């Protein structure tokens, strides 16, 4: 069994209900292939690195503020469909209600969370330190806060990325 196991939350007709129905929909089976999940994770990482780099460059007067704003707006607009692919690839186990997950899905979710927990704590501390350090040195502290936000945002994504990367192929 794996994340492909159907959930117990169903309608009277036996079909999954609510958010579970979206994640069980076979139209999105292409997102569950390992190469697709890994490509989406890499794309998200590259996108967030570009956003962090834009914040650092602008804080050190290498980039301009309008360019920073464009990178961030485009970055978040691009992030939405990318994360949808990753989330559909892992059947949304981090977003769904506990009652819609079976035991295997709960176990995989908990294992991924535990696997990245030390990294999440460390990166969270780095986010605070980097934000403060960059905000103190920057002519405009906003870029320091932006860098801290990106790093904090990554701590939130690590569990999903870990599961998307390590999840075996569905049968």
Secondary structure, 3 states (H helix, E strand, C coil): CCCCCCCCCECCCCCECHHHHHHHCHHHHHHHCHHHHHHHHHHHHHHHHHHHHHHHHHHCCCCCHHHHHHHHHHHHHHHHHHHHHHHHHCCCCCCCCHHHCCHHHHHHHHHHHHHHHHHHHHHHHHHHHHHHHHHHHCCCCHHHHHHHHHHHHHHHHHHHHHHHHHCCCCC
